[in-house]
Amino acid sequence: MIIVRTPTRASFCGGGSDLPVFYKKHGGAVLSAGLNRYIYISIHPYFYPDRLVCKYSKNEPVDNPSELNHPIFRVLLEKFEVNGVEITSTADVPAGTGLGSSSSFTVGLLHSLYAYTGKYISADSLAAEACHTEIDILGEPIGKQDQYAAAFGGLNVYRFHKDGNVAVEPVILSQDAYKRMENNLLMFYTGDLRSASQILSEQIENVINDHEKERAQLEISKLTDELHKELIRDNVDALGDILHASWEQKRKLASGITNSLIDKAYYDALSVGAAGGKLLGAGGGGFLLFYVPEHRHNTVKNALSYLNFMQFGFSNSGSSVIYVGDKPKRSF
């Protein structure tokens, strides 16, 4: 058996600039952190060597990968020509909550298949291949940030160049500043799952055809560089204002990004001491992230008691093989 653990992520600034329609024209940059909320993929030989089974929210026992309903399982198992295996996906957070779990799944599944077939793959190649799978093969209207955050983990700026190349720049803080940043972030679940594809499709159309929305996306991208400069000076308290400025611009990009519950929770938190925040992911639901000075934590938690609070921390490692067992010999 092989088990691969892959982090989800929190994107602080720059989301949307990783979409091809934007970075091919302007370039883009996203600053994000890997989270210690993981996707786990386990793979081991199946009892029947000429069949395979994939387990996620459903069980799919099939004779051939082409019969799988799950598109990512189907595409990658066809690519690797793997049969006679049982693959199980489990997660600390559900899909559709804004933490990039779908791309973490793709990265983790790729990593597990490379490991199972005895091949090494670098983090950069892992992220690039996951992007190719989701964007080019499956045609998802998504960007590249989630795949890179899942593959690399840690606190980084991801720069998306016009030619499609991606550069990864670690954000270096002092240990004290890093811990203060991590400790002052609070996350609350709005209880809604949303379709990122639908919101992103509208956002892409708007950025192409609406100059005002294109300018909003440019402002979000510029804020990434501003945040990077402040963090490497250990000025982590700047995160609150920049999160707020980014959220004010993001709200303009598509109609489904926010709703009455999200707006209420956001301004309830700000009214009792949160310095700033944003909705994670494409929008419409999922997790709200706030930067809150430590002495205000309980006040903000009480004000948002109608939402579920989730404890989390940063993950310094990207997608990793965490267990390798003996490979059993076939008895038939």
C-alpha positions in Angstrom: 0.0 0.0 0.0 1.1 3.6 -0.7 -0.6 6.6 1.0 -0.1 10.1 -0.3 -1.1 13.2 1.7 -1.8 16.5 -0.1 -2.6 19.8 1.5 -5.4 22.1 0.7 -4.7 25.9 0.5 -5.8 29.3 1.6 -5.3 32.0 -1.1 -4.7 35.4 0.5 -4.4 37.6 -2.6 -4.3 37.4 -6.4 -7.0 34.8 -7.1 -8.3 35.1 -10.7 -5.0 36.3 -12.0 -4.1 32.6 -12.5 -6.8 32.2 -15.1 -5.3 32.0 -18.7 -7.5 34.8 -20.1 -5.8 37.1 -17.6 -2.2 36.0 -17.2 -1.7 35.6 -20.9 -2.4 39.3 -21.3 -1.1 40.8 -18.0 0.8 38.1 -16.1 -0.5 37.1 -12.7 0.5 36.5 -9.1 -1.1 34.7 -6.2 0.1 34.5 -2.6 -1.2 31.5 -0.7 -0.4 29.0 2.1 -0.8 25.3 2.2 -3.1 24.1 5.0 -2.9 21.2 7.4 -6.3 20.0 6.1 -5.5 17.2 3.7 -6.6 15.0 0.9 -5.4 11.4 1.4 -5.1 8.9 -1.5 -4.3 5.3 -0.8 -3.5 2.7 -3.4 -2.8 -1.0 -3.1 -3.2 -4.2 -5.2 -6.8 -5.3 -5.6 -7.9 -8.9 -4.8 -8.9 -9.3 -8.5 -5.9 -8.5 -10.7 -7.9 -7.9 -13.8 -10.3 -5.4 -12.2 -10.0 -2.1 -10.3 -12.1 -0.2 -7.7 -12.1 3.5 -7.0 -13.6 4.7 -3.7 -14.6 8.3 -3.0 -18.1 9.4 -2.1 -19.1 6.5 -4.3 -17.7 3.0 -5.0 -16.8 2.3 -8.6 -15.7 -1.3 -9.3 -14.9 -1.7 -13.0 -13.1 -3.9 -15.4 -11.4 -1.1 -17.3 -10.6 2.6 -16.4 -12.6 3.8 -19.4 -15.8 2.6 -17.5 -15.2 5.0 -14.6 -17.7 7.8 -14.1 -15.3 10.0 -12.1 -13.5 12.0 -14.8 -10.2 12.5 -13.0 -9.9 8.9 -11.9 -10.8 7.8 -15.5 -8.3 10.1 -17.3 -5.4 9.4 -15.0 -5.9 5.6 -14.7 -6.2 5.4 -18.5 -2.9 7.4 -18.8 -1.0 5.1 -16.4 -2.7 2.0 -17.8 -3.0 0.7 -14.2 -5.4 -2.1 -13.4 -5.7 -4.6 -10.5 -5.7 -1.8 -7.9 -8.0 -0.4 -5.2 -7.7 3.4 -4.8 -9.4 5.2 -1.9 -9.8 9.0 -1.5 -10.5 10.5 1.9 -10.5 14.2 2.9 -10.4 16.5 5.9 -12.8 18.9 4.2 -15.5 18.4 1.6 -15.2 19.5 -2.1 -16.6 22.8 -3.1 -15.6 24.7 0.0 -13.0 27.1 -1.5 -9.9 25.3 -0.2 -8.8 23.9 -3.6 -9.6 20.3 -2.6 -10.4 19.2 -6.2 -7.0 20.1 -7.4 -5.4 18.7 -4.2 -7.2 15.4 -5.2 -5.8 15.6 -8.7 -2.2 16.3 -7.5 -2.5 13.5 -4.8 -3.9 10.9 -7.3 -1.1 11.7 -9.8 1.5 11.5 -7.1 0.2 8.1 -5.8 0.2 6.7 -9.4 3.7 7.8 -10.0 4.8 6.3 -6.7 2.9 3.0 -7.3 4.5 2.6 -10.7 8.0 3.3 -9.2 8.6 6.7 -10.9 9.8 10.0 -9.4 8.1 13.3 -10.2 9.1 16.7 -9.0 6.7 19.2 -7.3 6.9 21.5 -10.4 6.2 18.7 -12.8 3.4 17.3 -10.6 1.7 20.7 -10.5 2.1 21.3 -14.3 0.7 17.8 -15.1 -2.3 18.4 -12.7 -3.0 21.7 -14.5 -2.8 19.9 -17.9 -5.2 17.2 -16.7 -7.9 19.6 -15.3 -7.6 22.5 -17.7 -6.5 21.1 -21.0 -7.9 17.5 -21.0 -11.0 18.0 -18.9 -11.7 21.6 -19.9 -12.4 22.9 -16.4 -12.6 26.8 -16.4 -10.1 27.1 -13.6 -6.7 28.6 -12.9 -3.4 27.2 -11.9 -2.9 28.3 -8.3 -4.5 25.3 -6.6 -2.4 22.7 -8.3 0.8 24.5 -7.4 -0.2 25.2 -3.8 -1.1 21.5 -3.4 2.2 20.3 -4.9 4.5 22.7 -3.1 2.7 23.5 0.2 4.2 26.2 2.4 3.8 30.0 2.1 4.6 31.2 -1.5 4.0 33.6 -4.2 3.1 31.9 -7.5 3.8 34.0 -10.6 2.0 33.1 -13.7 3.9 34.3 -16.8 2.3 35.2 -20.1 4.0 32.2 -21.8 2.3 29.9 -19.3 5.3 29.2 -17.1 4.9 29.4 -13.4 7.6 30.6 -10.9 7.4 29.7 -7.2 8.8 32.2 -4.7 8.9 31.3 -1.0 7.7 34.1 1.3 10.4 34.4 4.0 9.4 35.7 7.4 10.9 35.5 10.9 9.7 32.5 12.9 7.8 34.9 15.3 6.1 36.7 12.5 5.2 33.5 10.8 3.5 32.1 13.9 1.7 35.4 14.6 0.3 35.4 11.0 -0.8 31.7 11.4 -2.3 32.3 14.9 -4.2 35.5 13.8 -6.1 33.8 11.0 -9.6 32.5 11.8 -11.8 30.5 9.4 -15.6 30.0 9.4 -17.7 27.7 7.2 -20.8 29.3 5.7 -22.5 26.0 5.2 -22.9 26.4 1.5 -21.3 24.3 -1.2 -21.0 26.0 -4.6 -20.0 25.3 -8.2 -16.7 27.0 -8.8 -16.9 26.3 -12.6 -20.1 28.3 -13.0 -18.8 31.3 -11.1 -15.4 31.2 -12.8 -17.0 30.9 -16.2 -18.9 34.1 -15.6 -15.8 35.8 -14.2 -13.8 34.8 -17.2 -16.5 36.3 -19.5 -16.6 39.5 -17.5 -12.9 40.0 -17.4 -12.7 39.6 -21.2 -15.6 41.9 -22.0 -15.9 44.4 -19.1 -13.1 46.9 -18.6 -14.2 47.8 -15.1 -14.0 44.2 -14.0 -10.7 43.8 -15.8 -9.4 46.8 -13.7 -10.7 45.1 -10.5 -8.7 42.0 -11.4 -5.6 44.1 -12.1 -6.0 45.7 -8.6 -6.2 42.3 -7.0 -3.0 41.2 -8.8 -1.2 44.4 -7.6 -2.2 43.8 -4.0 -0.3 40.5 -4.2 3.0 42.3 -4.6 2.0 44.8 -1.9 1.3 42.0 0.5 4.5 40.2 -0.4 6.6 43.3 0.4 4.9 43.8 3.8 5.2 40.1 4.8 9.0 39.9 4.1 9.3 42.9 6.4 7.5 40.9 9.1 4.6 43.3 8.9 2.0 40.6 9.1 -0.7 43.0 10.5 -0.8 44.5 7.0 -2.6 41.3 6.0 -5.9 42.5 7.4 -6.2 45.6 5.3 -5.0 43.9 2.2 -7.4 41.0 2.6 -10.2 43.6 2.9 -9.1 45.6 -0.1 -8.8 42.4 -2.2 -12.3 41.2 -1.1 -13.8 44.6 -2.1 -12.4 44.2 -5.6 -13.3 40.5 -5.9 -16.9 41.1 -5.1 -17.1 43.1 -8.4 -16.0 40.2 -10.6 -19.1 38.0 -10.9 -22.7 38.0 -9.6 -22.4 34.8 -7.6 -19.4 35.6 -5.6 -21.2 36.8 -2.5 -24.7 36.6 -1.0 -26.6 37.9 2.0 -25.2 35.4 4.5 -21.6 36.0 3.4 -22.1 39.7 3.6 -23.7 39.6 7.0 -21.0 37.4 8.4 -18.2 39.5 6.9 -19.5 42.8 8.4 -20.4 41.1 11.7 -16.8 40.1 12.0 -15.4 43.5 11.1 -17.7 45.3 13.5 -16.2 43.4 16.5 -12.5 43.6 15.6 -11.6 41.6 12.6 -9.0 43.7 10.6 -10.1 42.2 7.3 -11.0 39.0 5.5 -12.2 37.3 2.3 -14.2 34.4 1.0 -11.9 31.6 0.0 -12.3 30.1 -3.5 -14.4 31.2 -6.4 -17.3 32.4 -4.3 -20.9 31.7 -3.5 -20.1 29.7 -0.3 -17.4 27.8 1.5 -15.0 29.3 4.1 -14.6 32.9 5.2 -11.1 33.8 6.3 -10.4 36.7 8.7 -7.2 38.3 10.1 -8.0 39.0 13.7 -5.7 40.3 16.5 -5.4 37.7 19.1 -7.2 39.7 21.9 -10.3 39.9 19.6 -10.5 36.1 18.8 -13.2 35.2 21.2 -15.3 38.3 20.4 -15.2 37.4 16.7 -16.0 33.8 17.3 -19.0 34.8 19.5 -20.2 37.2 16.8 -20.1 34.4 14.2 -21.5 31.7 16.4 -24.1 31.0 13.7 -21.2 29.6 11.5 -19.0 26.7 12.1 -15.4 27.6 13.2 -12.6 25.4 11.8 -9.2 25.2 13.5 -6.3 25.0 11.1 -2.6 25.7 10.6 -0.2 26.0 7.8 1.4 23.0 6.1 5.0 23.4 5.2 5.2 20.4 3.0 3.4 19.8 -0.3 2.1 16.5 -1.6 4.0 13.8 0.2 4.2 10.0 0.3 3.6 9.3 4.0 3.4 5.5 3.9 4.8 2.7 1.8 4.0 -0.9 2.7 5.2 -4.2 1.4 3.9 -5.1 -2.0 2.0 -8.4 -1.7 2.7 -11.3 -4.0 -0.2 -12.5 -6.1 -1.4 -16.0 -5.3 -3.2 -16.4 -8.7 
